[in-house]
Amino acid sequence: MTRDFAERLRDIVEASDAIVAFLSGMDFDSFDSSDALTSQVYWKLSVIGEAANRALRERPDLAVELPELVNLTDVRNRVIHGYDSIDNLIVWTVVHKRIPPVIEQIRRFLAELR
Protein backbone atom coordinates (compact mmCIF):
# COMPACT_ATOMS: atom_id res chain seq x y z
CA MET A 1 0.00 0.00 0.00
CA THR A 2 1.36 3.40 -0.98
CA ARG A 3 1.17 6.15 1.60
CA ASP A 4 1.02 9.81 0.69
CA PHE A 5 2.85 12.77 2.18
CA ALA A 6 -0.13 13.72 4.39
CA GLU A 7 0.01 10.31 6.05
CA ARG A 8 3.71 10.87 6.67
CA LEU A 9 2.90 14.21 8.31
CA ARG A 10 0.29 12.49 10.49
CA ASP A 11 2.96 9.95 11.49
CA ILE A 12 5.11 12.87 12.65
CA VAL A 13 2.29 14.27 14.76
CA GLU A 14 1.49 10.85 16.27
CA ALA A 15 5.12 10.18 17.15
CA SER A 16 5.40 13.62 18.73
CA ASP A 17 2.22 13.02 20.72
CA ALA A 18 3.75 9.76 21.96
CA ILE A 19 6.87 11.62 23.13
CA VAL A 20 4.68 14.10 25.00
CA ALA A 21 2.88 11.19 26.68
CA PHE A 22 6.17 9.44 27.57
CA LEU A 23 7.54 12.59 29.19
CA SER A 24 4.37 13.74 30.93
CA GLY A 25 5.18 14.60 34.53
CA MET A 26 8.83 13.70 33.97
CA ASP A 27 11.80 15.87 34.87
CA PHE A 28 15.13 15.83 33.06
CA ASP A 29 16.92 13.74 35.68
CA SER A 30 14.28 11.00 35.44
CA PHE A 31 14.51 11.06 31.65
CA ASP A 32 18.30 11.05 31.68
CA SER A 33 18.56 8.11 34.06
CA SER A 34 16.07 5.86 32.28
CA ASP A 35 17.43 3.85 29.37
CA ALA A 36 13.93 2.58 28.61
CA LEU A 37 12.52 6.10 28.41
CA THR A 38 15.38 7.58 26.40
CA SER A 39 15.17 4.63 24.02
CA GLN A 40 11.46 5.25 23.47
CA VAL A 41 12.07 8.92 22.77
CA TYR A 42 15.00 8.20 20.44
CA TRP A 43 12.85 5.73 18.50
CA LYS A 44 10.03 8.24 18.08
CA LEU A 45 12.53 10.92 17.01
CA SER A 46 13.76 8.44 14.41
CA VAL A 47 10.21 7.90 13.18
CA ILE A 48 9.61 11.66 13.05
CA GLY A 49 12.76 12.25 11.03
CA GLU A 50 12.21 9.38 8.64
CA ALA A 51 8.59 10.40 8.05
CA ALA A 52 9.77 13.96 7.36
CA ASN A 53 12.39 12.65 4.94
CA ARG A 54 9.86 10.53 3.05
CA ALA A 55 7.30 13.35 2.94
CA LEU A 56 9.95 15.66 1.48
CA ARG A 57 10.93 13.05 -1.12
CA GLU A 58 7.30 12.59 -2.11
CA ARG A 59 6.58 16.30 -2.21
CA PRO A 60 9.76 18.43 -2.33
CA ASP A 61 7.82 21.73 -2.18
CA LEU A 62 7.04 20.93 1.45
CA ALA A 63 10.51 22.27 2.21
CA VAL A 64 9.11 25.71 1.37
CA GLU A 65 5.75 25.27 3.09
CA LEU A 66 7.15 23.49 6.16
CA PRO A 67 10.87 24.32 6.22
CA GLU A 68 11.40 22.77 9.65
CA LEU A 69 10.87 19.31 8.15
CA VAL A 70 14.48 19.42 7.03
CA ASN A 71 15.56 19.96 10.64
CA LEU A 72 13.50 16.95 11.72
CA THR A 73 15.44 14.79 9.30
CA ASP A 74 18.65 16.17 10.81
CA VAL A 75 17.48 15.14 14.30
CA ARG A 76 16.81 11.63 13.02
CA ASN A 77 20.24 11.43 11.44
CA ARG A 78 21.87 12.58 14.68
CA VAL A 79 20.01 9.96 16.73
CA ILE A 80 20.73 7.15 14.28
CA HIS A 81 24.29 7.95 13.20
CA GLY A 82 25.48 9.60 16.39
CA TYR A 83 23.89 7.11 18.76
CA ASP A 84 27.09 6.81 20.73
CA SER A 85 27.41 10.50 21.51
CA ILE A 86 23.86 11.73 22.10
CA ASP A 87 23.53 14.44 24.72
CA ASN A 88 20.27 13.84 26.57
CA LEU A 89 20.05 17.49 27.60
CA ILE A 90 20.01 18.47 23.94
CA VAL A 91 17.35 15.83 23.22
CA TRP A 92 15.32 17.12 26.17
CA THR A 93 15.54 20.67 24.85
CA VAL A 94 14.67 19.63 21.30
CA VAL A 95 11.55 17.72 22.32
CA HIS A 96 10.37 20.48 24.65
CA LYS A 97 11.34 23.63 22.75
CA ARG A 98 12.07 22.92 19.08
CA ILE A 99 9.59 20.23 18.06
CA PRO A 100 6.30 21.58 19.51
CA PRO A 101 6.15 24.66 17.22
CA VAL A 102 6.87 22.44 14.20
CA ILE A 103 4.08 20.07 15.20
CA GLU A 104 1.66 22.98 15.44
CA GLN A 105 2.65 24.09 11.92
CA ILE A 106 2.07 20.56 10.65
CA ARG A 107 -1.32 20.36 12.40
CA ARG A 108 -2.38 23.64 10.76
CA PHE A 109 -1.10 22.48 7.39
CA LEU A 110 -3.02 19.19 7.65
CA ALA A 111 -6.17 21.04 8.70
CA GLU A 112 -5.90 23.21 5.60
CA LEU A 113 -5.62 20.12 3.40
CA ARG A 114 -9.01 18.89 4.55
N, CA, C and O of each residue as an XYZ file, in Angstrom:
456
protein
N       0.844     -1.176      0.000
C       0.000      0.000      0.000
C       0.894      1.245      0.000
O       1.815      1.360      0.808
N       0.613      2.152     -0.897
C       1.357      3.395     -0.984
C       0.753      4.422     -0.030
O      -0.466      4.565      0.060
N       1.614      5.120      0.667
C       1.169      6.146      1.602
C       1.548      7.496      1.022
O       2.585      7.628      0.371
N       0.713      8.499      1.254
C       1.024      9.811      0.693
C       1.685     10.703      1.744
O       1.798     10.337      2.914
N       2.111     11.867      1.301
C       2.848     12.771      2.178
C       2.026     13.190      3.392
O       2.590     13.395      4.467
N       0.709     13.322      3.248
C      -0.132     13.717      4.386
C      -0.107     12.646      5.473
O      -0.102     12.966      6.662
N      -0.092     11.382      5.069
C       0.010     10.305      6.054
C       1.356     10.359      6.768
O       1.441     10.079      7.963
N       2.384     10.712      6.049
C       3.710     10.868      6.674
C       3.679     11.983      7.711
O       4.247     11.851      8.795
N       3.009     13.083      7.370
C       2.901     14.206      8.312
C       2.097     13.789      9.540
O       2.420     14.190     10.658
N       1.059     12.993      9.340
C       0.292     12.494     10.491
C       1.152     11.573     11.356
O       1.023     11.571     12.580
N       2.029     10.791     10.724
C       2.961      9.947     11.494
C       3.849     10.809     12.393
O       4.130     10.448     13.536
N       4.282     11.943     11.863
C       5.110     12.868     12.652
C       4.346     13.353     13.867
O       4.870     13.350     14.981
N       3.110     13.769     13.654
C       2.287     14.267     14.761
C       2.057     13.170     15.791
O       2.176     13.413     16.992
N       1.729     11.968     15.335
C       1.487     10.854     16.265
C       2.729     10.508     17.079
O       2.636     10.257     18.280
N       3.881     10.494     16.435
C       5.122     10.183     17.151
C       5.437     11.276     18.168
O       5.899     10.989     19.273
N       5.189     12.516     17.795
C       5.403     13.623     18.732
C       4.451     13.523     19.913
O       4.849     13.738     21.058
N       3.189     13.195     19.633
C       2.220     13.021     20.722
C       2.657     11.911     21.674
O       2.460     12.009     22.885
N       3.252     10.855     21.119
C       3.751      9.763     21.960
C       4.885     10.253     22.858
O       4.945      9.893     24.033
N       5.781     11.070     22.311
C       6.872     11.620     23.126
C       6.308     12.456     24.267
O       6.768     12.357     25.405
N       5.314     13.277     23.958
C       4.683     14.102     24.996
C       4.110     13.202     26.084
O       4.264     13.491     27.270
N       3.452     12.117     25.694
C       2.883     11.192     26.680
C       3.980     10.514     27.500
O       3.845     10.378     28.716
N       5.064     10.088     26.847
C       6.166      9.441     27.567
C       6.743     10.359     28.633
O       7.087      9.912     29.727
N       6.849     11.649     28.310
C       7.542     12.591     29.189
C       6.615     13.343     30.136
O       7.069     14.173     30.924
N       5.334     13.059     30.065
C       4.375     13.741     30.927
C       4.728     13.548     32.402
O       4.870     12.419     32.872
N       4.865     14.639     33.111
C       5.181     14.595     34.531
C       6.624     14.224     34.843
O       6.978     14.023     36.005
N       7.449     14.133     33.823
C       8.833     13.699     33.970
C       9.753     14.913     34.051
O       9.531     15.913     33.368
N      10.776     14.824     34.878
C      11.798     15.869     34.866
C      13.021     15.334     34.111
O      13.103     14.150     33.783
N      13.963     16.238     33.848
C      15.126     15.834     33.057
C      15.901     14.702     33.710
O      16.302     13.759     33.027
N      16.119     14.775     35.011
C      16.919     13.741     35.676
C      16.290     12.357     35.527
O      16.997     11.368     35.334
N      14.965     12.288     35.616
C      14.278     11.001     35.436
C      14.442     10.502     34.005
O      14.683      9.317     33.773
N      14.310     11.409     33.062
C      14.515     11.061     31.649
C      15.942     10.569     31.430
O      16.159      9.508     30.844
N      16.887     11.329     31.895
C      18.305     11.050     31.677
C      18.738      9.719     32.286
O      19.632      9.058     31.759
N      18.127      9.334     33.365
C      18.557      8.114     34.060
C      17.800      6.863     33.620
O      18.068      5.771     34.120
N      16.864      7.011     32.695
C      16.066      5.864     32.278
C      16.395      5.453     30.842
O      16.008      6.128     29.888
N      17.109      4.346     30.706
C      17.426      3.847     29.373
C      16.157      3.497     28.605
O      16.075      3.736     27.400
N      15.180      2.939     29.285
C      13.926      2.575     28.614
C      13.238      3.823     28.053
O      12.758      3.814     26.919
N      13.192      4.875     28.835
C      12.524      6.096     28.409
C      13.302      6.806     27.299
O      12.715      7.239     26.307
N      14.607      6.925     27.464
C      15.378      7.582     26.403
C      15.289      6.776     25.107
O      15.224      7.353     24.022
N      15.285      5.469     25.214
C      15.168      4.635     24.018
C      13.838      4.860     23.312
O      13.791      4.929     22.084
N      12.771      4.973     24.069
C      11.459      5.249     23.471
C      11.468      6.585     22.743
O      10.971      6.690     21.621
N      12.027      7.596     23.377
C      12.069      8.924     22.768
C      12.959      8.915     21.531
O      12.591      9.486     20.504
N      14.109      8.283     21.611
C      14.995      8.199     20.442
C      14.290      7.511     19.284
O      14.406      7.951     18.141
N      13.560      6.438     19.564
C      12.846      5.731     18.502
C      11.822      6.651     17.849
O      11.743      6.720     16.623
N      11.050      7.348     18.647
C      10.026      8.236     18.080
C      10.668      9.390     17.319
O      10.116      9.833     16.312
N      11.809      9.886     17.766
C      12.526     10.918     17.009
C      12.989     10.354     15.666
O      12.993     11.060     14.658
N      13.375      9.091     15.660
C      13.762      8.437     14.408
C      12.575      8.339     13.456
O      12.705      8.590     12.257
N      11.431      7.977     13.994
C      10.210      7.897     13.183
C       9.869      9.279     12.629
O       9.564      9.416     11.444
N       9.920     10.291     13.477
C       9.615     11.665     13.045
C      10.524     12.073     11.891
O      10.055     12.584     10.874
N      11.805     11.850     12.051
C      12.762     12.253     11.026
C      12.620     11.474      9.736
O      12.728     12.041      8.649
N      12.378     10.187      9.848
C      12.213      9.377      8.644
C      10.913      9.740      7.929
O      10.883      9.798      6.699
N       9.854      9.982      8.672
C       8.591     10.398      8.053
C       8.761     11.749      7.357
O       8.230     11.961      6.267
N       9.496     12.654      7.984
C       9.768     13.957      7.359
C      10.560     13.769      6.074
O      10.254     14.390      5.056
N      11.568     12.922      6.117
C      12.386     12.649      4.941
C      11.541     12.092      3.797
O      11.668     12.537      2.657
N      10.692     11.134      4.093
C       9.857     10.535      3.050
C       8.836     11.524      2.512
O       8.574     11.554      1.310
N       8.256     12.334      3.393
C       7.301     13.352      2.938
C       7.984     14.335      1.995
O       7.409     14.728      0.980
N       9.200     14.728      2.328
C       9.947     15.656      1.478
C      10.325     15.018      0.139
O      10.333     15.696     -0.888
N      10.633     13.744      0.146
C      10.934     13.053     -1.120
C       9.696     12.971     -1.999
O       9.774     13.126     -3.218
N       8.544     12.724     -1.361
C       7.302     12.590     -2.113
C       6.781     13.933     -2.611
O       6.150     14.023     -3.664
N       7.056     14.960     -1.838
C       6.580     16.297     -2.213
C       7.640     17.326     -1.812
O       7.543     17.917     -0.737
N       8.643     17.546     -2.653
C       9.760     18.429     -2.328
C       9.360     19.860     -1.968
O      10.071     20.521     -1.211
N       8.244     20.348     -2.493
C       7.821     21.726     -2.181
C       7.432     21.899     -0.715
O       7.252     23.027     -0.256
N       7.302     20.812      0.015
C       7.037     20.928      1.454
C       8.178     21.641      2.180
O       7.975     22.231      3.241
N       9.365     21.583      1.605
C      10.514     22.269      2.212
C      10.286     23.775      2.259
O      10.860     24.463      3.102
N       9.460     24.285      1.367
C       9.110     25.714      1.370
C       7.955     25.959      2.323
O       7.975     26.911      3.103
N       6.945     25.097      2.259
C       5.748     25.270      3.088
C       5.996     24.936      4.563
O       5.446     25.581      5.455
N       6.818     23.937      4.800
C       7.150     23.491      6.158
C       8.666     23.319      6.263
O       9.153     22.190      6.329
N       9.408     24.412      6.279
C      10.872     24.315      6.223
C      11.502     23.557      7.386
O      12.612     23.042      7.249
N      10.836     23.478      8.497
C      11.404     22.770      9.649
C      11.455     21.258      9.452
O      12.096     20.554     10.232
N      10.783     20.753      8.416
C      10.867     19.312      8.148
C      12.305     18.885      7.914
O      12.703     17.788      8.307
N      13.078     19.737      7.282
C      14.484     19.421      7.029
C      15.217     19.236      8.360
O      16.042     18.333      8.500
N      14.914     20.089      9.326
C      15.556     19.958     10.644
C      15.159     18.666     11.336
O      15.961     18.077     12.061
N      13.919     18.219     11.118
C      13.495     16.955     11.718
C      14.289     15.788     11.145
O      14.605     14.838     11.862
N      14.611     15.855      9.868
C      15.437     14.788      9.298
C      16.841     14.835      9.885
O      17.473     13.794     10.070
N      17.334     16.039     10.181
C      18.650     16.172     10.812
C      18.666     15.556     12.210
O      19.651     14.934     12.609
N      17.574     15.731     12.950
C      17.480     15.136     14.295
C      17.534     13.614     14.181
O      18.230     12.953     14.951
N      16.807     13.071     13.232
C      16.813     11.627     13.020
C      18.220     11.144     12.709
O      18.685     10.153     13.272
N      18.884     11.842     11.818
C      20.243     11.433     11.444
C      21.184     11.469     12.640
O      22.048     10.604     12.784
N      21.018     12.459     13.486
C      21.871     12.579     14.678
C      21.625     11.414     15.629
O      22.565     10.840     16.178
N      20.349     11.068     15.819
C      20.013      9.965     16.726
C      20.527      8.639     16.162
O      21.086      7.826     16.898
N      20.343      8.427     14.882
C      20.735      7.150     14.276
C      22.254      7.038     14.114
O      22.855      6.043     14.520
N      22.858      8.047     13.530
C      24.285      7.946     13.201
C      25.204      8.372     14.340
O      26.375      7.994     14.383
N      24.662      9.162     15.260
C      25.475      9.604     16.387
C      25.026      8.989     17.692
O      25.185      9.578     18.761
N      24.457      7.786     17.593
C      23.885      7.113     18.757
C      24.836      7.040     19.946
O      24.398      7.013     21.096
N      26.115      7.007     19.670
C      27.091      6.810     20.733
C      27.544      8.115     21.389
O      28.369      8.105     22.302
N      27.006      9.222     20.923
C      27.410     10.504     21.514
C      26.228     11.461     21.679
O      26.387     12.679     21.592
N      25.055     10.903     21.917
C      23.857     11.729     22.098
C      23.900     12.391     23.462
O      24.188     11.748     24.472
N      23.614     13.665     23.479
C      23.530     14.438     24.717
C      22.051     14.528     25.092
O      21.269     15.185     24.405
N      21.679     13.870     26.179
C      20.275     13.839     26.574
C      19.707     15.223     26.893
O      18.507     15.446     26.734
N      20.540     16.139     27.335
C      20.054     17.491     27.597
C      19.641     18.167     26.288
O      18.654     18.902     26.247
N      20.389     17.919     25.242
C      20.012     18.474     23.937
C      18.716     17.827     23.462
O      17.832     18.524     22.962
N      18.584     16.521     23.606
C      17.351     15.828     23.219
C      16.176     16.401     24.009
O      15.121     16.687     23.442
N      16.359     16.566     25.304
C      15.317     17.116     26.173
C      14.879     18.494     25.670
O      13.685     18.783     25.590
N      15.836     19.321     25.339
C      15.544     20.670     24.850
C      14.825     20.616     23.504
O      13.860     21.347     23.279
N      15.293     19.758     22.624
C      14.669     19.628     21.298
C      13.210     19.215     21.429
O      12.339     19.811     20.794
N      12.934     18.206     22.243
C      11.549     17.721     22.324
C      10.630     18.678     23.075
O       9.414     18.646     22.890
N      11.204     19.526     23.918
C      10.369     20.483     24.651
C      10.274     21.860     24.003
O       9.265     22.548     24.158
N      11.307     22.262     23.285
C      11.336     23.631     22.748
C      11.261     23.696     21.226
O      10.572     24.560     20.683
N      11.948     22.811     20.536
C      12.070     22.915     19.076
C      10.957     22.188     18.325
O      10.458     22.691     17.319
N      10.570     21.021     18.801
C       9.585     20.234     18.059
C       8.151     20.746     18.211
O       7.424     20.765     17.218
N       7.709     21.159     19.394
C       6.302     21.581     19.507
C       5.845     22.642     18.499
O       4.751     22.498     17.952
N       6.616     23.695     18.224
C       6.147     24.657     17.218
C       6.038     24.045     15.814
O       5.163     24.424     15.035
N       6.919     23.111     15.501
C       6.866     22.444     14.202
C       5.597     21.603     14.109
O       4.925     21.588     13.078
N       5.281     20.911     15.182
C       4.080     20.073     15.199
C       2.836     20.935     15.010
O       1.908     20.536     14.306
N       2.811     22.091     15.622
C       1.662     22.982     15.445
C       1.546     23.439     13.993
O       0.440     23.528     13.461
N       2.668     23.729     13.351
C       2.651     24.086     11.924
C       2.099     22.926     11.094
O       1.285     23.132     10.193
N       2.537     21.730     11.397
C       2.068     20.560     10.654
C       0.579     20.353     10.880
O      -0.151     20.057      9.934
N       0.116     20.504     12.121
C      -1.318     20.356     12.403
C      -2.141     21.365     11.581
O      -3.171     21.015     11.005
N      -1.671     22.619     11.539
C      -2.383     23.638     10.759
C      -2.369     23.292      9.269
O      -3.382     23.426      8.581
N      -1.227     22.852      8.790
C      -1.095     22.480      7.391
C      -2.062     21.345      7.043
O      -2.744     21.398      6.019
N      -2.117     20.328      7.890
C      -3.016     19.194      7.653
C      -4.470     19.635      7.699
O      -5.288     19.166      6.908
N      -4.794     20.527      8.612
C      -6.169     21.039      8.700
C      -6.572     21.768      7.419
O      -7.712     21.670      6.964
N      -5.623     22.493      6.851
C      -5.903     23.212      5.602
C      -6.070     22.278      4.425
O      -6.747     22.627      3.458
N      -5.472     21.096      4.479
C      -5.620     20.122      3.400
C      -7.025     19.517      3.353
O      -7.484     19.056      2.308
N      -7.681     19.527      4.481
C      -9.009     18.890      4.547
C     -10.052     19.689      3.880
O     -11.215     19.287      3.852
